[in-house]
């Protein structure tokens, strides 16, 4: 099934409109009117080393590769990790386009760098041409890159030269021989095929729908999915599962009643997951250190960030509450001493440099998944998420003795 260029431009317009207790470490300062400029500065701090080096076609020559001692072949895959994951988080912000404000000029600058970086990473003649085929990891980061294009269809896709778009399509299609595991990896194949459909290309229905069907069956209740047939207590409902489900279903949800029903339920579950996530953040920005991939830092809260971006927060969580919670966790994880090296590259850790937290599949490029906590930058500055006065989080209200309604699970059939 394909779509026309007119369909894609219409989609682009819709997408653009969417836009533990206190530890001994220093607590994160309270949220303030400076939140959006702070978030934008952090977005720039994350982006400059990766996009600057790639635009100059010197990423492989200059990017350090930190990895666990037993990690294998990270130099083969870490550059695509950095590009795909960084852009997946920054895409909604870049999609706002440039304007004459300082932030608008910075968005325009970074969007131009991003397009040059995409060219460098997908041009077979480039010294920074990325690996989309060797090993299994490229499937993961081709998917994050596809997710970025879905989130910024104008700035990151339509504004690419036709030559670059053709290279991107060829690169994404070249990942198809990689067989995903029976877990969240199925959604990597799904979202690549969803983007290819949006781009007017023929899709592979088996790869697209297998991930949707399996995750529909793997729903375990109260807004959460298993990572495969079993539930894992970690943050993969945020890192991958719920965002990629929602965004794939946004593409195919009107094709059949079963997908329309699943899309409605998936959106309800995201809202519940956002309610849970808001309750997980302590006033100092700390949160439970549970499960693998904890070195993705504030990326663990992509669920809450995506719900805020899509204006799908639960009634008991105001946009201002979500802003306060996300700002706290972003600052606690990205402003901790040791987070960046002397050249500005991310280092392995959660709150500083903690290389022991890196599994064997973690390397420098992997760490840029933290950017997905910044998704609400895609909301205009006048949106209540940014403009509403500060509001206490559920954690603060409850432990201050405020009389709150009880929390309840949702009932959502498979």
C-alpha positions as CSV (number, residue, x, y, z in Angstrom):
1,X,0.0,0.0,0.0
2,X,1.3,3.5,-0.9
3,X,0.4,7.1,-0.3
4,X,0.8,10.0,-2.6
5,X,3.0,13.1,-2.1
6,X,-0.2,15.1,-1.3
7,X,-1.1,12.6,1.4
8,X,2.4,12.9,2.9
9,X,2.2,16.7,2.9
10,X,-1.2,16.6,4.6
11,X,0.3,14.3,7.2
12,X,3.1,16.7,7.7
13,X,0.7,19.5,8.5
14,X,-1.1,17.3,11.1
15,X,2.1,16.2,12.7
16,X,3.4,19.8,12.9
17,X,0.2,20.9,14.6
18,X,0.7,18.3,17.4
19,X,2.8,19.4,18.3
20,X,13.0,7.5,45.8
21,X,13.1,10.0,48.5
22,X,15.6,12.8,48.4
23,X,19.1,11.5,48.1
24,X,22.3,12.9,49.6
25,X,23.2,14.4,46.2
26,X,22.1,18.0,45.5
27,X,18.5,18.4,44.7
28,X,17.4,19.7,41.3
29,X,16.2,23.3,41.5
30,X,12.5,24.0,41.2
31,X,10.9,24.5,37.8
32,X,10.7,28.1,36.6
33,X,9.9,30.3,33.6
34,X,13.4,29.5,32.4
35,X,12.4,25.8,31.8
36,X,12.0,26.1,28.0
37,X,15.3,28.0,27.4
38,X,17.0,25.4,29.6
39,X,15.5,22.5,27.7
40,X,16.5,24.2,24.4
41,X,20.1,24.7,25.7
42,X,20.3,21.0,26.6
43,X,19.0,20.0,23.2
44,X,21.7,22.1,21.6
45,X,24.3,20.7,23.9
46,X,23.3,17.1,22.9
47,X,23.1,18.0,19.2
48,X,26.2,20.0,18.5
49,X,28.9,17.3,18.7
50,X,26.9,14.7,16.8
51,X,25.4,16.9,14.0
52,X,28.4,19.2,13.7
53,X,30.8,16.2,13.2
54,X,28.4,14.5,10.8
55,X,27.7,17.6,8.7
56,X,31.5,17.9,8.3
57,X,31.7,14.2,7.5
58,X,34.0,13.6,10.4
59,X,31.9,11.7,12.9
60,X,33.8,8.4,12.6
61,X,37.0,10.3,12.8
62,X,36.2,12.2,15.9
63,X,33.5,10.6,18.0
64,X,34.8,8.6,21.0
65,X,33.5,5.2,21.6
66,X,33.0,4.3,25.2
67,X,31.7,0.8,25.8
68,X,31.7,-2.0,28.4
69,X,35.0,-4.1,28.4
70,X,33.1,-7.1,26.9
71,X,31.2,-5.2,24.3
72,X,31.6,-6.4,20.7
73,X,31.7,-4.5,17.4
74,X,30.4,-1.2,18.8
75,X,32.4,0.8,16.3
76,X,30.3,-0.9,13.6
77,X,27.0,0.4,15.0
78,X,27.4,3.3,17.3
79,X,27.4,6.1,14.8
80,X,23.9,5.2,13.5
81,X,22.8,5.0,17.1
82,X,23.9,8.5,17.7
83,X,22.2,10.0,14.7
84,X,18.9,8.0,14.9
85,X,18.4,8.4,18.6
86,X,19.3,12.1,18.8
87,X,17.0,13.0,16.0
88,X,14.1,10.9,17.4
89,X,14.1,13.2,20.4
90,X,14.8,16.5,18.7
91,X,12.5,16.0,15.7
92,X,9.3,17.6,17.1
93,X,11.2,20.7,18.2
94,X,12.9,21.0,14.8
95,X,9.6,20.6,13.1
96,X,8.4,23.9,14.6
97,X,10.7,25.5,12.0
98,X,12.7,28.6,12.3
99,X,11.7,32.1,13.2
100,X,13.3,35.4,14.3
101,X,13.5,34.5,18.0
102,X,16.9,33.2,19.4
103,X,15.3,29.8,19.8
104,X,13.8,29.9,16.3
105,X,17.2,30.7,14.8
106,X,18.8,27.9,16.7
107,X,16.1,25.4,15.5
108,X,16.8,26.5,11.9
109,X,20.5,26.1,12.4
110,X,20.2,22.6,13.9
111,X,17.6,21.5,11.3
112,X,20.0,22.4,8.5
113,X,22.8,20.6,10.3
114,X,20.5,17.6,10.8
115,X,19.8,17.4,7.0
116,X,23.5,17.6,6.2
117,X,24.1,14.9,8.8
118,X,21.4,12.6,7.3
119,X,23.0,13.1,3.9
120,X,26.5,12.2,5.3
121,X,25.2,9.1,7.1
122,X,23.3,7.7,4.1
123,X,25.5,8.6,1.2
124,X,27.5,5.5,0.1
125,X,30.4,7.8,-1.0
126,X,30.6,9.5,2.4
127,X,33.4,8.6,4.9
128,X,30.5,8.6,7.5
129,X,28.3,6.3,5.5
130,X,26.6,4.3,8.2
131,X,26.1,0.6,8.7
132,X,22.4,-0.4,8.1
133,X,23.1,-4.1,7.3
134,X,25.9,-5.7,9.3
135,X,25.2,-7.3,12.7
136,X,21.6,-7.0,14.2
137,X,21.9,-3.6,15.9
138,X,21.3,-1.4,12.8
139,X,17.6,-2.5,12.7
140,X,17.2,-0.7,16.0
141,X,18.7,2.6,15.0
142,X,17.3,2.6,11.5
143,X,13.9,2.5,13.4
144,X,14.8,5.5,15.5
145,X,15.8,7.4,12.4
146,X,12.4,6.4,10.8
147,X,10.7,7.6,13.9
148,X,12.5,10.9,13.6
149,X,11.2,11.3,10.0
150,X,7.6,10.5,11.2
151,X,8.0,13.2,13.9
152,X,9.4,15.9,11.6
153,X,8.1,15.1,8.1
154,X,8.8,18.6,6.8
155,X,12.1,19.7,8.4
156,X,13.8,16.3,8.3
157,X,12.2,14.7,5.3
158,X,10.5,17.0,2.8
159,X,13.4,19.5,2.9
160,X,15.9,16.8,2.0
161,X,17.1,16.8,-1.6
162,X,15.6,14.0,-3.7
163,X,19.0,12.4,-3.9
164,X,19.2,12.2,-0.1
165,X,15.7,10.9,0.2
166,X,16.5,8.1,-2.2
167,X,19.6,7.3,-0.2
168,X,17.6,7.2,3.0
169,X,14.9,4.9,1.5
170,X,17.6,2.6,0.2
171,X,19.4,2.5,3.6
172,X,16.2,1.7,5.5
173,X,15.1,-1.0,3.1
174,X,18.6,-2.6,3.4
175,X,17.8,-3.3,7.0
176,X,15.0,-5.6,6.1
177,X,17.0,-8.9,6.1
178,X,17.7,-8.4,9.8
179,X,15.2,-10.6,11.7
180,X,13.9,-9.0,14.9
181,X,13.7,-10.9,18.1
182,X,10.4,-11.9,19.8
183,X,10.3,-8.8,21.9
184,X,10.2,-5.0,21.5
185,X,12.5,-5.4,18.5
186,X,9.4,-6.4,16.4
187,X,8.3,-2.7,16.6
188,X,11.6,-1.6,15.0
189,X,10.6,-3.4,11.9
190,X,7.0,-2.1,12.2
191,X,7.9,1.6,12.4
192,X,10.4,1.4,9.5
193,X,7.6,0.0,7.3
194,X,5.2,2.6,8.6
195,X,7.5,5.4,7.6
196,X,8.3,3.9,4.2
197,X,4.5,3.8,3.6
198,X,4.3,7.5,4.5
199,X,7.1,8.2,2.2
200,X,5.2,6.7,-0.7
201,X,7.1,3.4,-0.8
202,X,5.8,-0.1,-0.9
203,X,5.7,-1.6,2.5
204,X,6.3,-5.1,3.8
205,X,3.1,-6.0,5.5
206,X,4.5,-9.0,7.4
207,X,7.2,-6.9,9.1
208,X,4.7,-4.0,9.8
209,X,1.9,-6.0,11.3
210,X,3.7,-8.7,13.2
211,X,4.9,-6.3,15.8
212,X,1.4,-4.8,16.3
213,X,-0.3,-8.2,16.7
214,X,2.3,-9.6,19.1
215,X,2.2,-6.5,21.3
216,X,-1.6,-6.5,21.3
217,X,-1.3,-10.1,22.8
218,X,1.5,-9.1,25.2
219,X,-0.5,-6.4,27.0
220,X,-0.3,-7.3,30.7
221,X,-2.7,-4.7,32.2
222,X,-2.8,-1.3,33.8
223,X,-1.3,0.4,30.8
224,X,1.8,-1.8,30.4
225,X,3.0,-4.3,27.8
226,X,5.4,-7.2,28.2
227,X,8.7,-7.1,26.4
228,X,7.9,-10.3,24.7
229,X,5.6,-12.9,26.3
230,X,6.9,-12.0,29.8
231,X,6.8,-8.8,31.7
232,X,10.1,-7.1,32.5
233,X,10.3,-4.4,35.2
234,X,12.2,-1.8,33.3
235,X,11.6,1.3,31.2
236,X,11.2,-0.3,27.8
237,X,7.5,0.7,27.7
238,X,9.0,4.2,27.4
239,X,12.2,3.6,25.5
240,X,10.5,1.7,22.6
241,X,7.2,-0.1,23.1
242,X,4.5,2.5,23.7
243,X,5.9,5.3,21.5
244,X,6.5,3.0,18.5
245,X,3.1,1.3,18.9
246,X,1.3,4.7,19.0
247,X,3.2,6.1,16.0
248,X,2.8,3.0,13.9
249,X,-0.9,2.8,14.7
250,X,-1.2,6.5,13.8
251,X,-0.2,5.4,10.2
252,X,-2.3,2.3,9.8
253,X,-5.1,2.8,12.4
254,X,-7.8,3.6,9.9
255,X,-7.1,0.6,7.6
256,X,-9.2,-1.9,9.5
257,X,-11.5,-2.0,12.6
258,X,-9.0,-4.1,14.5
259,X,-6.3,-1.5,14.2
260,X,-8.7,1.4,14.9
261,X,-9.7,-0.4,18.1
262,X,-6.1,-1.1,19.1
263,X,-5.1,2.5,18.4
264,X,-7.8,3.7,20.8
265,X,-6.7,1.3,23.5
266,X,-3.0,2.1,22.9
267,X,-3.7,5.8,23.4
268,X,-5.6,5.0,26.6
269,X,-2.7,2.9,27.9
270,X,-0.2,5.6,27.1
271,X,-2.2,8.0,29.2
272,X,-2.2,5.6,32.1
273,X,1.5,5.0,31.7
274,X,2.0,8.8,31.8
275,X,0.1,8.9,35.1
276,X,2.4,6.2,36.5
277,X,5.5,7.9,35.2
278,X,4.6,11.3,36.7
279,X,4.3,9.5,40.1
280,X,7.7,7.9,39.8
281,X,9.7,11.2,39.8
282,X,10.8,12.4,43.2
283,X,11.1,16.2,43.8
284,X,14.9,16.0,43.3
285,X,14.5,14.4,39.9
286,X,15.5,10.9,41.0
287,X,13.5,7.9,40.1
288,X,13.7,4.1,40.7
289,X,16.8,2.6,39.2
290,X,15.2,-0.5,37.8
291,X,16.0,-2.7,34.9
292,X,18.4,-2.6,32.0
293,X,19.5,0.3,29.8
294,X,19.3,2.7,32.7
295,X,22.2,4.6,31.1
296,X,19.6,6.1,28.7
297,X,19.0,8.5,31.6
298,X,15.9,10.7,31.3
299,X,14.9,8.8,28.1
300,X,13.2,6.5,30.6
301,X,10.4,9.1,30.6
302,X,9.6,9.2,26.9
303,X,6.1,7.9,27.8
304,X,5.3,11.0,29.9
305,X,7.0,13.2,27.4
306,X,5.1,11.8,24.4
307,X,1.7,12.0,26.3
308,X,2.5,15.7,27.0
309,X,3.4,16.3,23.3
310,X,0.2,14.6,22.1
311,X,-1.9,16.4,24.8
312,X,-2.8,13.0,26.1
313,X,-2.0,13.5,29.8
314,X,-4.5,12.1,32.4
315,X,-6.9,14.5,34.0
316,X,-5.1,14.4,37.3
317,X,-1.8,15.4,35.7
318,X,-1.8,19.0,34.4
319,X,0.6,20.0,31.7
320,X,2.5,22.1,34.3
321,X,2.9,19.0,36.6
322,X,4.3,17.1,33.7
323,X,6.7,20.0,33.0
324,X,7.9,20.1,36.6
325,X,8.4,16.3,36.7
326,X,10.3,16.1,33.4
327,X,12.4,19.2,34.1
328,X,13.5,17.6,37.4
329,X,14.5,14.3,35.9
330,X,16.1,15.9,32.8
331,X,18.2,18.2,35.1
332,X,19.1,15.4,37.5
333,X,20.4,13.2,34.7
334,X,21.9,15.6,32.2
335,X,23.3,18.3,34.4
336,X,25.1,15.9,36.8
337,X,28.9,16.5,36.9
338,X,30.7,14.0,34.6
339,X,27.7,13.5,32.2
340,X,29.7,15.0,29.2
341,X,33.4,14.6,28.4
342,X,35.7,17.6,27.7
343,X,34.6,17.7,24.1
344,X,30.9,17.6,24.9
345,X,30.1,13.9,24.2
346,X,27.9,11.9,26.4
347,X,29.4,9.4,28.8
348,X,27.9,6.2,30.2
349,X,25.9,6.7,33.4
350,X,22.7,7.8,35.0
351,X,23.7,10.7,37.2
352,X,27.3,11.4,36.2
353,X,29.9,9.1,34.7
354,X,29.1,5.5,35.9
355,X,30.5,3.1,33.3
356,X,29.5,0.1,35.3
357,X,25.9,0.8,34.4
358,X,26.6,0.1,30.7
359,X,25.5,-3.3,29.4
360,X,27.5,-4.9,26.6
361,X,25.2,-3.3,24.0
362,X,25.7,0.2,25.3
363,X,28.2,2.6,23.7
364,X,28.5,6.3,23.2
365,X,26.0,6.5,20.4
366,X,23.4,4.6,22.4
367,X,23.3,7.2,25.1
368,X,21.6,9.8,22.9
369,X,18.3,8.1,23.5
370,X,18.1,10.5,26.5
371,X,16.9,13.1,24.0
372,X,13.4,11.6,23.8
373,X,12.6,13.2,27.2
374,X,12.7,16.5,25.3
375,X,9.8,15.8,23.0
376,X,7.6,18.5,24.6
377,X,9.9,21.1,23.0
378,X,7.7,20.4,20.0
379,X,4.9,22.2,21.7
380,X,4.8,26.0,21.0
381,X,6.0,28.3,23.8
382,X,2.4,29.5,24.4
383,X,1.2,26.0,25.1
384,X,0.0,25.4,28.7
385,X,2.8,22.9,29.1
386,X,5.2,25.8,29.0
387,X,3.1,28.8,29.9
388,X,1.0,27.5,32.9
389,X,2.3,28.4,36.4
390,X,4.3,25.8,38.2
391,X,2.2,23.1,39.9
392,X,3.2,20.6,42.5
393,X,3.6,17.0,41.3
394,X,1.6,14.1,42.7
395,X,4.6,13.1,44.7
396,X,4.8,16.5,46.4
397,X,1.1,16.8,47.0
398,X,0.8,13.4,48.5
399,X,3.8,13.7,50.8
400,X,2.8,17.2,51.9
401,X,-0.4,15.7,53.3
402,X,-2.8,17.0,50.6
403,X,-6.0,15.0,50.4
404,X,-5.8,13.3,47.0
405,X,-8.1,10.9,45.3
406,X,-6.9,7.3,45.3
407,X,-5.1,5.9,42.3
408,X,-6.7,3.1,40.4
409,X,-5.7,0.7,37.6
410,X,-7.4,1.0,34.2
411,X,-9.4,-1.8,32.7
412,X,-8.4,-2.2,29.1
413,X,-9.0,-5.5,27.3
414,X,-6.7,-6.9,24.8
